[in-house]
Amino acid sequence: MSLYAVLGHPIDHSLSPRIHEAFGVLTGRPVRYERREVHAGGLARALAAFAAEGGRGANITVPLKSEAFVLAARATARAARARAVNTLSWENGAWVGDNTDGIGLVRDLTANHAWSLRDRRVFLIGAGGAAQGIVGPLLDAGIAALAIFNRTPERAHELVSVCADARVAAALPAAQASYDFVIHATAAGLSGDLPALPDTLFEGAIVYDLMYGPKARTFLTHARVCGAREVADGLGMLVEQAAESFLLWHGVRPPTLPVLERLRAEADAR
């Protein structure tokens, strides 16, 4: 049985092994999938060891997505567009990088939640590897405008420049414009920090955190208090992007709803 894994830090909380193992059962393709703790700067060594052990596919999480893009021998069009990799496939003795984050997010928003993105105004918090992976698919989904805010403004401006799309602009912390969606794409939830943004940003908006479970709770609770219309965490995105990775590795796209419903029921029971 080929070996697969998720690499990043922290990693103990990751649901990816459970998700891929469930996909394996649903599709009749048994999967061996592990968590591997890898810190920034250590990905090259970890991938070499993983390949030597028979690793044939890896999901990449924080803080390694940009590092994975640099290390990939070849990148797909969507990974090149994002300049970030969350999925690696071992092909012909080398790692090929892809990015399934954006399509996972769009599928969760539009299919699982039945929210339309067309002609909507989106405020994106963050400009790192997670944000880079979702910008292109959001634009492809037909949004009207995308404002990008980052604690370090230079990174937001850099991402705007790379997008080269008139709908994308850097946002100021004190911006008073209204938005249909506010999407949180930073790792601040790992420490419980909140971005320095006005409370009015959330009024009447659909607020989504790419994190899931307790890591998203502080941000989403704050958004509700500030008048968000609806809130959601990234559990659905996690399942949907995993399904796309599973398709790349195994040639079949697994059903996602049974897995998502099971994980959500377990989370709600806690």
Kinemage of the C-alpha trace (Angstrom):
@kinemage 1
@onewidth
@group {chain A} dominant
@subgroup {mainchain}
@vectorlist {calphas} color= white
{ca met a 1} P 0.000 0.000 0.000
{ca ser a 2} L 1.420 3.397 -1.003
{ca leu a 3} L 2.145 5.926 1.730
{ca tyr a 4} L 0.547 9.392 2.000
{ca ala a 5} L 0.849 12.094 4.659
{ca val a 6} L 0.132 15.643 5.732
{ca leu a 7} L 3.219 17.729 6.600
{ca gly a 8} L 3.327 20.908 8.654
{ca his a 9} L 3.458 22.454 12.113
{ca pro a 10} L 1.473 22.164 14.301
{ca ile a 11} L 0.071 18.910 12.960
{ca asp a 12} L -1.367 16.862 15.852
{ca his a 13} L -4.824 18.352 15.347
{ca ser a 14} L -5.051 17.513 11.636
{ca leu a 15} L -8.122 15.593 10.476
{ca ser a 16} L -6.550 14.772 7.113
{ca pro a 17} L -5.704 11.134 7.985
{ca arg a 18} L -9.293 10.453 9.005
{ca ile a 19} L -10.651 12.156 5.900
{ca his a 20} L -8.432 10.283 3.448
{ca glu a 21} L -8.996 6.966 5.193
{ca ala a 22} L -12.761 7.553 4.979
{ca phe a 23} L -12.417 8.392 1.276
{ca gly a 24} L -10.526 5.131 0.832
{ca val a 25} L -13.356 3.147 2.391
{ca leu a 26} L -15.995 4.933 0.295
{ca thr a 27} L -14.123 4.312 -2.963
{ca gly a 28} L -12.711 0.874 -2.211
{ca arg a 29} L -9.142 2.147 -2.299
{ca pro a 30} L -7.523 1.542 1.118
{ca val a 31} L -5.198 4.380 2.116
{ca arg a 32} L -2.218 4.573 4.481
{ca tyr a 33} L -2.043 8.231 5.524
{ca glu a 34} L 0.025 9.784 8.349
{ca arg a 35} L 0.704 13.083 10.091
{ca arg a 36} L 4.317 14.315 9.970
{ca glu a 37} L 5.619 17.233 12.010
{ca val a 38} L 7.785 19.456 9.803
{ca his a 39} L 8.964 22.951 10.732
{ca ala a 40} L 9.706 25.817 8.366
{ca gly a 41} L 12.972 25.210 6.560
{ca gly a 42} L 12.824 21.456 7.040
{ca leu a 43} L 10.598 20.439 4.153
{ca ala a 44} L 13.299 19.418 1.676
{ca arg a 45} L 14.816 16.916 4.098
{ca ala a 46} L 11.405 15.642 5.176
{ca leu a 47} L 10.253 15.071 1.594
{ca ala a 48} L 13.443 13.219 0.690
{ca ala a 49} L 12.959 10.871 3.633
{ca phe a 50} L 9.270 10.484 2.862
{ca ala a 51} L 9.930 9.525 -0.772
{ca ala a 52} L 12.583 7.027 0.326
{ca glu a 53} L 9.991 5.373 2.580
{ca gly a 54} L 7.574 4.993 -0.309
{ca gly a 55} L 5.677 8.256 0.014
{ca arg a 56} L 3.667 8.966 -3.117
{ca gly a 57} L 1.552 11.923 -2.108
{ca ala a 58} L 1.628 14.651 0.531
{ca asn a 59} L -0.659 17.405 1.691
{ca ile a 60} L 1.164 20.528 2.839
{ca thr a 61} L -0.211 22.807 5.539
{ca val a 62} L 1.054 25.824 7.520
{ca pro a 63} L 3.721 27.101 7.414
{ca leu a 64} L 5.101 25.208 4.409
{ca lys a 65} L 2.969 26.020 1.350
{ca ser a 66} L 5.307 28.596 -0.155
{ca glu a 67} L 8.314 26.420 0.654
{ca ala a 68} L 6.652 23.481 -1.112
{ca phe a 69} L 6.135 25.597 -4.222
{ca val a 70} L 9.847 26.395 -4.375
{ca leu a 71} L 10.830 22.758 -3.852
{ca ala a 72} L 8.456 21.206 -6.395
{ca ala a 73} L 10.223 20.023 -9.546
{ca arg a 74} L 7.146 21.054 -11.509
{ca ala a 75} L 4.016 23.011 -10.641
{ca thr a 76} L 0.554 22.788 -12.141
{ca ala a 77} L -1.060 25.906 -13.579
{ca arg a 78} L -3.135 26.538 -10.458
{ca ala a 79} L -0.122 26.099 -8.160
{ca ala a 80} L 1.936 28.454 -10.335
{ca arg a 81} L -0.871 30.995 -10.214
{ca ala a 82} L -1.005 30.743 -6.422
{ca arg a 83} L 2.768 30.485 -5.929
{ca ala a 84} L 1.863 28.050 -3.158
{ca val a 85} L 1.469 24.262 -2.998
{ca asn a 86} L -0.789 22.241 -0.725
{ca thr a 87} L -0.616 18.932 -2.632
{ca leu a 88} L 2.473 17.062 -3.824
{ca ser a 89} L 2.447 13.979 -6.072
{ca trp a 90} L 5.449 11.740 -6.705
{ca glu a 91} L 5.764 11.399 -10.480
{ca asn a 92} L 8.734 9.987 -12.402
{ca gly a 93} L 11.072 10.371 -9.451
{ca ala a 94} L 10.173 13.970 -8.572
{ca trp a 95} L 7.567 15.960 -6.665
{ca val a 96} L 4.876 17.739 -8.677
{ca gly a 97} L 3.106 20.563 -6.862
{ca asp a 98} L -0.573 21.450 -7.098
{ca asn a 99} L -2.971 23.623 -5.122
{ca thr a 100} L -6.445 22.372 -4.273
{ca asp a 101} L -7.242 24.958 -1.587
{ca gly a 102} L -9.101 27.395 -3.821
{ca ile a 103} L -11.361 24.876 -5.482
{ca gly a 104} L -12.035 23.376 -2.050
{ca leu a 105} L -13.123 26.750 -0.679
{ca val a 106} L -15.337 27.592 -3.652
{ca arg a 107} L -17.023 24.186 -3.531
{ca asp a 108} L -17.724 24.544 0.176
{ca leu a 109} L -19.168 28.041 -0.214
{ca thr a 110} L -21.275 27.341 -3.278
{ca ala a 111} L -22.196 23.645 -2.983
{ca asn a 112} L -22.245 22.891 0.740
{ca his a 113} L -23.523 26.286 1.928
{ca ala a 114} L -25.367 27.309 -1.273
{ca trp a 115} L -23.914 30.829 -1.183
{ca ser a 116} L -23.424 32.601 -4.496
{ca leu a 117} L -20.083 34.282 -5.162
{ca arg a 118} L -20.987 35.944 -8.464
{ca asp a 119} L -20.826 39.756 -8.273
{ca arg a 120} L -20.066 39.649 -4.545
{ca arg a 121} L -17.559 41.904 -2.772
{ca val a 122} L -14.977 39.960 -0.750
{ca phe a 123} L -12.612 41.126 1.998
{ca leu a 124} L -9.671 38.745 2.439
{ca ile a 125} L -7.601 38.812 5.636
{ca gly a 126} L -4.112 37.472 5.007
{ca ala a 127} L -1.663 37.318 2.102
{ca gly a 128} L 0.360 34.190 2.898
{ca gly a 129} L 0.280 30.718 1.389
{ca ala a 130} L -3.342 30.026 2.357
{ca ala a 131} L -4.569 33.300 0.877
{ca gln a 132} L -2.513 32.850 -2.281
{ca gly a 133} L -4.205 29.537 -2.952
{ca ile a 134} L -7.753 30.897 -2.890
{ca val a 135} L -7.493 34.218 -4.753
{ca gly a 136} L -7.502 32.790 -8.284
{ca pro a 137} L -10.523 30.488 -7.793
{ca leu a 138} L -12.474 33.312 -6.100
{ca leu a 139} L -11.854 35.510 -9.140
{ca asp a 140} L -12.807 32.645 -11.458
{ca ala a 141} L -16.065 32.275 -9.508
{ca gly a 142} L -17.073 35.747 -10.686
{ca ile a 143} L -16.679 37.931 -7.605
{ca ala a 144} L -17.020 41.678 -8.237
{ca ala a 145} L -14.173 42.884 -6.020
{ca leu a 146} L -11.483 41.524 -3.698
{ca ala a 147} L -9.831 43.651 -1.013
{ca ile a 148} L -6.744 42.087 0.591
{ca phe a 149} L -5.635 43.076 4.089
{ca asn a 150} L -2.433 41.872 5.708
{ca arg a 151} L -0.705 42.845 8.934
{ca thr a 152} L 2.365 43.538 6.793
{ca pro a 153} L 0.960 45.779 4.015
{ca glu a 154} L 3.831 45.008 1.649
{ca arg a 155} L 2.701 41.392 1.363
{ca ala a 156} L -0.825 42.458 0.479
{ca his a 157} L 0.479 44.805 -2.222
{ca glu a 158} L 2.704 42.031 -3.569
{ca leu a 159} L -0.254 39.666 -3.879
{ca val a 160} L -2.314 42.374 -5.592
{ca ser a 161} L 0.521 42.934 -8.057
{ca val a 162} L 0.798 39.226 -8.854
{ca cys a 163} L -2.961 38.962 -9.446
{ca ala a 164} L -2.858 41.705 -12.101
{ca asp a 165} L -6.666 41.927 -12.002
{ca ala a 166} L -8.552 45.218 -11.764
{ca arg a 167} L -10.968 43.666 -9.256
{ca val a 168} L -8.174 43.172 -6.675
{ca ala a 169} L -6.829 45.896 -4.385
{ca ala a 170} L -5.014 46.203 -1.083
{ca ala a 171} L -7.230 47.185 1.852
{ca leu a 172} L -6.551 49.655 4.629
{ca pro a 173} L -7.312 48.629 8.239
{ca ala a 174} L -9.736 51.508 8.683
{ca ala a 175} L -11.576 50.927 5.389
{ca gln a 176} L -15.298 51.541 5.849
{ca ala a 177} L -16.590 49.863 2.685
{ca ser a 178} L -19.160 47.105 3.098
{ca tyr a 179} L -18.525 43.541 1.944
{ca asp a 180} L -20.644 40.479 1.231
{ca phe a 181} L -17.957 38.050 2.420
{ca val a 182} L -15.125 38.382 4.923
{ca ile a 183} L -12.650 35.499 4.658
{ca his a 184} L -9.985 34.930 7.304
{ca ala a 185} L -6.889 33.222 5.873
{ca thr a 186} L -4.223 33.681 8.537
{ca ala a 187} L -2.907 31.354 11.236
{ca ala a 188} L -3.895 33.796 14.005
{ca gly a 189} L -6.484 31.305 15.234
{ca leu a 190} L -3.689 29.058 16.471
{ca ser a 191} L -2.947 31.655 19.152
{ca gly a 192} L -6.441 33.096 19.521
{ca asp a 193} L -5.447 36.519 18.195
{ca leu a 194} L -7.823 38.784 16.288
{ca pro a 195} L -6.846 40.955 13.308
{ca ala a 196} L -6.780 44.717 13.926
{ca leu a 197} L -9.866 45.591 11.908
{ca pro a 198} L -12.958 47.719 12.610
{ca asp a 199} L -15.960 45.887 14.026
{ca thr a 200} L -18.153 47.431 11.326
{ca leu a 201} L -16.390 45.280 8.710
{ca phe a 202} L -18.446 42.270 9.804
{ca glu a 203} L -21.894 43.875 9.836
{ca gly a 204} L -24.253 42.007 7.500
{ca ala a 205} L -21.438 39.914 5.983
{ca ile a 206} L -20.972 36.180 5.585
{ca val a 207} L -17.796 35.519 7.582
{ca tyr a 208} L -15.659 32.449 6.878
{ca asp a 209} L -12.502 31.235 8.597
{ca leu a 210} L -10.215 28.833 6.719
{ca met a 211} L -9.345 27.312 10.100
{ca tyr a 212} L -11.819 24.882 11.627
{ca gly a 213} L -12.999 23.794 15.051
{ca pro a 214} L -11.612 25.566 18.145
{ca lys a 215} L -8.986 27.395 16.064
{ca ala a 216} L -11.747 29.324 14.269
{ca arg a 217} L -13.939 29.921 17.308
{ca thr a 218} L -12.449 33.202 18.558
{ca phe a 219} L -12.648 34.907 15.170
{ca leu a 220} L -16.133 33.649 14.298
{ca thr a 221} L -17.526 34.470 17.751
{ca his a 222} L -16.160 37.994 17.377
{ca ala a 223} L -17.754 38.274 13.934
{ca arg a 224} L -21.148 37.221 15.302
{ca val a 225} L -20.932 39.787 18.097
{ca cys a 226} L -20.108 42.418 15.485
{ca gly a 227} L -23.226 41.645 13.438
{ca ala a 228} L -22.179 39.044 10.877
{ca arg a 229} L -25.138 37.661 8.915
{ca glu a 230} L -23.742 34.120 8.898
{ca val a 231} L -20.467 32.469 9.931
{ca ala a 232} L -18.728 29.237 8.944
{ca asp a 233} L -15.420 27.549 9.622
{ca gly a 234} L -13.196 25.794 7.099
{ca leu a 235} L -14.112 22.186 7.836
{ca gly a 236} L -15.987 21.895 4.547
{ca met a 237} L -13.086 23.414 2.664
{ca leu a 238} L -10.739 20.912 4.309
{ca val a 239} L -12.876 17.998 3.137
{ca glu a 240} L -13.374 19.408 -0.373
{ca gln a 241} L -9.699 20.175 -0.985
{ca ala a 242} L -8.829 16.710 0.332
{ca ala a 243} L -11.218 15.170 -2.186
{ca glu a 244} L -9.417 16.987 -4.983
{ca ser a 245} L -6.070 15.687 -3.701
{ca phe a 246} L -7.529 12.178 -3.496
{ca leu a 247} L -8.616 12.495 -7.128
{ca leu a 248} L -5.087 13.480 -8.170
{ca trp a 249} L -3.541 10.511 -6.379
{ca his a 250} L -6.126 7.782 -6.981
{ca gly a 251} L -7.992 8.802 -10.122
{ca val a 252} L -11.432 8.983 -8.507
{ca arg a 253} L -13.186 11.826 -6.702
{ca pro a 254} L -14.778 10.531 -3.487
{ca pro a 255} L -18.171 11.646 -2.170
{ca thr a 256} L -17.615 14.397 0.388
{ca leu a 257} L -20.984 14.883 2.081
{ca pro a 258} L -20.921 11.693 4.224
{ca val a 259} L -17.457 12.549 5.539
{ca leu a 260} L -18.301 16.182 6.193
{ca glu a 261} L -21.543 15.322 7.987
{ca arg a 262} L -19.768 12.811 10.231
{ca leu a 263} L -16.997 15.232 11.190
{ca arg a 264} L -19.441 18.076 11.768
{ca ala a 265} L -21.636 15.918 14.004
{ca glu a 266} L -18.603 14.916 16.067
{ca ala a 267} L -17.506 18.546 16.376
{ca asp a 268} L -20.984 19.683 17.447
{ca ala a 269} L -21.135 16.943 20.081
{ca arg a 270} L -18.044 18.221 21.870
